[in-house]
Amino acid sequence: MKKLLVVILLLSGVAHSECYMRSSTRITRSQIWEQPTDFQRLVVPDTRGQKCVLRYRVNIRLDWQTVEGVGYGRTEAEACSQAMDLSKGYLLVEATPKTVRADSQMVCSDLPEIRVHPVRIGDVIWQSEVDVHPMPEERPYFWYKRTQCRLFAERDHKEQNLMIYQGVICKMDSDRNGKWRVVDKY
């Protein structure tokens, strides 16, 4: 009995994925305002060869949303290429456009969740962990000393007052995964 308990405890500590229920909503390309960014992928063997789960972020109506695509192929590149197709992406939040198909799924994944949150100068983040700037003329990317940068906005609620901070993030050349560094916040 003690051996069985030890084996169960060891197995439960080895493989642990976060599982959650989600409602996914299929959207049309015309509702996406920005190009997708902050790609994460998980490739696993499948009976058909390889299965690629690609998660990325898009900005819809000034709000970052997580989108997930799943592709199958004989090779990893073929599967991820299929998953990259935005038309097969599923928005992982509730939406109310007129051309919507929705379903519920149980999702288990080891990929970290990307969410908008308060940041500090020096933090290394995904681009979609900060909101886009609310003023359209401040949204475009710009180059500073051969580094791609963009402005962002951060909303904070203090004592029933809305505080809006602005800042600058710049892409890190050394990080091929697409991480950005917070270089200023005011």
C-alpha beads as a LAMMPS data file, in Angstrom:
LAMMPS data file: protein, C-alpha beads

186 atoms
185 bonds

1 atom types
1 bond types

-500.0 500.0 xlo xhi
-500.0 500.0 ylo yhi
-500.0 500.0 zlo zhi

Masses

1 110.0

Atoms # bond

1 1 1 0.000 0.000 0.000
2 1 1 2.841 2.411 0.841
3 1 1 4.553 1.650 -2.501
4 1 1 1.342 2.395 -4.397
5 1 1 0.943 5.724 -2.577
6 1 1 4.560 6.708 -3.377
7 1 1 4.102 5.832 -7.081
8 1 1 0.890 7.890 -7.273
9 1 1 2.588 10.877 -5.623
10 1 1 5.562 10.656 -8.009
11 1 1 3.353 10.427 -11.093
12 1 1 1.192 13.341 -9.996
13 1 1 4.298 15.532 -9.647
14 1 1 5.748 14.636 -13.061
15 1 1 3.020 15.708 -15.479
16 1 1 0.921 18.700 -14.522
17 1 1 -0.896 20.908 -17.009
18 1 1 -3.300 23.722 -16.284
19 1 1 -6.783 22.782 -17.480
20 1 1 -9.725 25.128 -17.877
21 1 1 -13.036 25.414 -19.718
22 1 1 -13.204 28.023 -22.407
23 1 1 -15.772 29.322 -24.813
24 1 1 -14.166 29.897 -28.166
25 1 1 -15.690 32.149 -30.771
26 1 1 -14.792 32.059 -34.453
27 1 1 -14.429 35.564 -35.899
28 1 1 -13.921 37.029 -39.344
29 1 1 -10.622 38.640 -40.396
30 1 1 -12.252 42.036 -41.019
31 1 1 -12.761 42.574 -37.271
32 1 1 -9.063 42.296 -36.397
33 1 1 -7.416 45.716 -36.397
34 1 1 -3.752 44.839 -35.854
35 1 1 -1.362 42.133 -37.045
36 1 1 -0.978 39.135 -34.718
37 1 1 1.939 39.201 -32.277
38 1 1 3.521 37.303 -29.351
39 1 1 3.409 33.827 -30.871
40 1 1 3.688 30.776 -28.613
41 1 1 3.696 27.266 -30.005
42 1 1 3.450 23.779 -28.653
43 1 1 4.270 20.862 -30.974
44 1 1 3.363 17.285 -30.034
45 1 1 3.424 14.012 -31.973
46 1 1 0.094 12.955 -33.434
47 1 1 -1.236 9.941 -35.306
48 1 1 -1.061 12.071 -38.478
49 1 1 2.531 13.200 -37.833
50 1 1 2.761 16.434 -35.825
51 1 1 0.151 18.606 -34.104
52 1 1 0.992 22.281 -33.603
53 1 1 -0.977 24.475 -31.198
54 1 1 -0.188 28.119 -31.931
55 1 1 -1.347 30.810 -29.529
56 1 1 -0.967 34.474 -30.377
57 1 1 -2.422 37.869 -29.499
58 1 1 -4.368 40.332 -31.675
59 1 1 -5.719 43.761 -30.887
60 1 1 -9.454 44.082 -31.498
61 1 1 -11.088 47.436 -30.804
62 1 1 -8.158 48.573 -28.583
63 1 1 -8.264 45.416 -26.465
64 1 1 -5.740 42.540 -26.588
65 1 1 -7.316 39.135 -27.198
66 1 1 -5.745 35.666 -27.212
67 1 1 -6.250 33.614 -30.373
68 1 1 -5.430 29.937 -30.811
69 1 1 -4.925 27.935 -33.993
70 1 1 -4.356 24.199 -34.333
71 1 1 -2.660 22.588 -37.309
72 1 1 -1.703 19.055 -38.342
73 1 1 1.044 17.986 -40.724
74 1 1 3.708 15.435 -41.501
75 1 1 6.413 17.817 -40.241
76 1 1 6.551 20.433 -37.492
77 1 1 6.877 23.245 -40.056
78 1 1 3.874 22.033 -42.041
79 1 1 1.695 21.729 -38.918
80 1 1 2.671 25.164 -37.554
81 1 1 2.185 26.776 -40.960
82 1 1 -1.380 25.492 -40.998
83 1 1 -1.948 26.660 -37.410
84 1 1 -0.640 30.144 -38.271
85 1 1 -3.533 30.773 -40.646
86 1 1 -5.635 33.455 -38.949
87 1 1 -8.850 32.243 -40.559
88 1 1 -8.571 29.045 -38.492
89 1 1 -7.871 30.984 -35.287
90 1 1 -10.318 30.934 -32.426
91 1 1 -10.775 33.950 -30.217
92 1 1 -10.593 32.785 -26.605
93 1 1 -13.065 35.319 -25.180
94 1 1 -16.711 36.135 -25.586
95 1 1 -17.554 38.336 -28.589
96 1 1 -20.771 39.682 -30.058
97 1 1 -20.251 40.306 -33.787
98 1 1 -22.999 39.139 -36.159
99 1 1 -20.939 36.432 -37.903
100 1 1 -19.958 34.251 -34.964
101 1 1 -19.842 30.513 -34.276
102 1 1 -19.152 29.472 -30.720
103 1 1 -18.390 26.281 -28.817
104 1 1 -17.042 25.217 -25.430
105 1 1 -13.930 23.111 -24.942
106 1 1 -11.779 21.731 -22.144
107 1 1 -8.243 23.007 -22.703
108 1 1 -5.103 21.685 -21.022
109 1 1 -1.866 23.498 -21.799
110 1 1 1.612 24.109 -20.429
111 1 1 1.931 27.425 -22.316
112 1 1 2.013 30.454 -19.990
113 1 1 -1.010 32.755 -20.165
114 1 1 -0.320 36.259 -21.514
115 1 1 -2.382 39.013 -19.865
116 1 1 -2.254 42.814 -19.664
117 1 1 -0.843 43.824 -16.267
118 1 1 0.990 46.738 -14.609
119 1 1 4.665 46.906 -15.616
120 1 1 7.792 48.613 -14.305
121 1 1 10.775 50.085 -16.111
122 1 1 13.199 47.265 -16.947
123 1 1 10.572 44.484 -17.132
124 1 1 10.947 42.037 -20.027
125 1 1 7.473 41.311 -21.416
126 1 1 5.475 40.185 -24.414
127 1 1 4.289 43.107 -26.520
128 1 1 0.637 42.400 -25.694
129 1 1 1.177 42.528 -21.919
130 1 1 0.603 46.311 -22.206
131 1 1 -2.298 48.111 -23.887
132 1 1 -1.916 49.958 -27.165
133 1 1 -1.933 53.736 -26.939
134 1 1 -5.494 55.156 -27.061
135 1 1 -4.487 57.928 -29.507
136 1 1 -4.157 56.555 -33.074
137 1 1 -1.268 58.897 -33.971
138 1 1 0.768 57.453 -31.065
139 1 1 0.255 53.760 -32.025
140 1 1 2.730 53.235 -34.900
141 1 1 6.082 51.591 -34.271
142 1 1 9.133 53.834 -34.422
143 1 1 12.887 53.298 -34.559
144 1 1 15.271 54.661 -31.916
145 1 1 18.998 53.910 -32.242
146 1 1 18.297 50.952 -34.590
147 1 1 15.757 49.464 -32.169
148 1 1 12.041 49.002 -32.876
149 1 1 9.879 50.642 -30.205
150 1 1 6.278 51.650 -29.544
151 1 1 4.320 53.678 -27.034
152 1 1 1.824 52.046 -24.689
153 1 1 -0.797 53.060 -22.160
154 1 1 -1.526 51.562 -18.755
155 1 1 -4.812 52.054 -16.908
156 1 1 -4.784 52.036 -13.118
157 1 1 -7.692 52.495 -10.706
158 1 1 -6.720 54.314 -7.511
159 1 1 -9.363 55.335 -4.960
160 1 1 -12.121 55.377 -7.607
161 1 1 -10.004 57.515 -9.953
162 1 1 -8.750 56.303 -13.313
163 1 1 -5.046 56.994 -13.809
164 1 1 -3.581 56.528 -17.295
165 1 1 0.171 56.118 -17.546
166 1 1 2.120 56.113 -20.786
167 1 1 5.364 54.402 -21.574
168 1 1 7.779 53.068 -24.162
169 1 1 8.698 49.448 -24.902
170 1 1 11.494 48.396 -27.256
171 1 1 12.145 45.045 -28.899
172 1 1 15.089 43.098 -27.547
173 1 1 17.476 42.049 -30.335
174 1 1 18.972 39.246 -28.275
175 1 1 15.594 37.559 -27.734
176 1 1 14.357 35.756 -30.832
177 1 1 11.055 34.893 -29.107
178 1 1 9.802 38.456 -29.572
179 1 1 10.196 39.817 -26.040
180 1 1 10.188 43.564 -25.359
181 1 1 11.750 45.664 -22.561
182 1 1 9.937 48.498 -20.748
183 1 1 12.345 51.426 -21.159
184 1 1 10.217 54.283 -19.802
185 1 1 6.931 54.881 -18.025
186 1 1 5.470 58.237 -17.091

Bonds

1 1 1 2
2 1 2 3
3 1 3 4
4 1 4 5
5 1 5 6
6 1 6 7
7 1 7 8
8 1 8 9
9 1 9 10
10 1 10 11
11 1 11 12
12 1 12 13
13 1 13 14
14 1 14 15
15 1 15 16
16 1 16 17
17 1 17 18
18 1 18 19
19 1 19 20
20 1 20 21
21 1 21 22
22 1 22 23
23 1 23 24
24 1 24 25
25 1 25 26
26 1 26 27
27 1 27 28
28 1 28 29
29 1 29 30
30 1 30 31
31 1 31 32
32 1 32 33
33 1 33 34
34 1 34 35
35 1 35 36
36 1 36 37
37 1 37 38
38 1 38 39
39 1 39 40
40 1 40 41
41 1 41 42
42 1 42 43
43 1 43 44
44 1 44 45
45 1 45 46
46 1 46 47
47 1 47 48
48 1 48 49
49 1 49 50
50 1 50 51
51 1 51 52
52 1 52 53
53 1 53 54
54 1 54 55
55 1 55 56
56 1 56 57
57 1 57 58
58 1 58 59
59 1 59 60
60 1 60 61
61 1 61 62
62 1 62 63
63 1 63 64
64 1 64 65
65 1 65 66
66 1 66 67
67 1 67 68
68 1 68 69
69 1 69 70
70 1 70 71
71 1 71 72
72 1 72 73
73 1 73 74
74 1 74 75
75 1 75 76
76 1 76 77
77 1 77 78
78 1 78 79
79 1 79 80
80 1 80 81
81 1 81 82
82 1 82 83
83 1 83 84
84 1 84 85
85 1 85 86
86 1 86 87
87 1 87 88
88 1 88 89
89 1 89 90
90 1 90 91
91 1 91 92
92 1 92 93
93 1 93 94
94 1 94 95
95 1 95 96
96 1 96 97
97 1 97 98
98 1 98 99
99 1 99 100
100 1 100 101
101 1 101 102
102 1 102 103
103 1 103 104
104 1 104 105
105 1 105 106
106 1 106 107
107 1 107 108
108 1 108 109
109 1 109 110
110 1 110 111
111 1 111 112
112 1 112 113
113 1 113 114
114 1 114 115
115 1 115 116
116 1 116 117
117 1 117 118
118 1 118 119
119 1 119 120
120 1 120 121
121 1 121 122
122 1 122 123
123 1 123 124
124 1 124 125
125 1 125 126
126 1 126 127
127 1 127 128
128 1 128 129
129 1 129 130
130 1 130 131
131 1 131 132
132 1 132 133
133 1 133 134
134 1 134 135
135 1 135 136
136 1 136 137
137 1 137 138
138 1 138 139
139 1 139 140
140 1 140 141
141 1 141 142
142 1 142 143
143 1 143 144
144 1 144 145
145 1 145 146
146 1 146 147
147 1 147 148
148 1 148 149
149 1 149 150
150 1 150 151
151 1 151 152
152 1 152 153
153 1 153 154
154 1 154 155
155 1 155 156
156 1 156 157
157 1 157 158
158 1 158 159
159 1 159 160
160 1 160 161
161 1 161 162
162 1 162 163
163 1 163 164
164 1 164 165
165 1 165 166
166 1 166 167
167 1 167 168
168 1 168 169
169 1 169 170
170 1 170 171
171 1 171 172
172 1 172 173
173 1 173 174
174 1 174 175
175 1 175 176
176 1 176 177
177 1 177 178
178 1 178 179
179 1 179 180
180 1 180 181
181 1 181 182
182 1 182 183
183 1 183 184
184 1 184 185
185 1 185 186
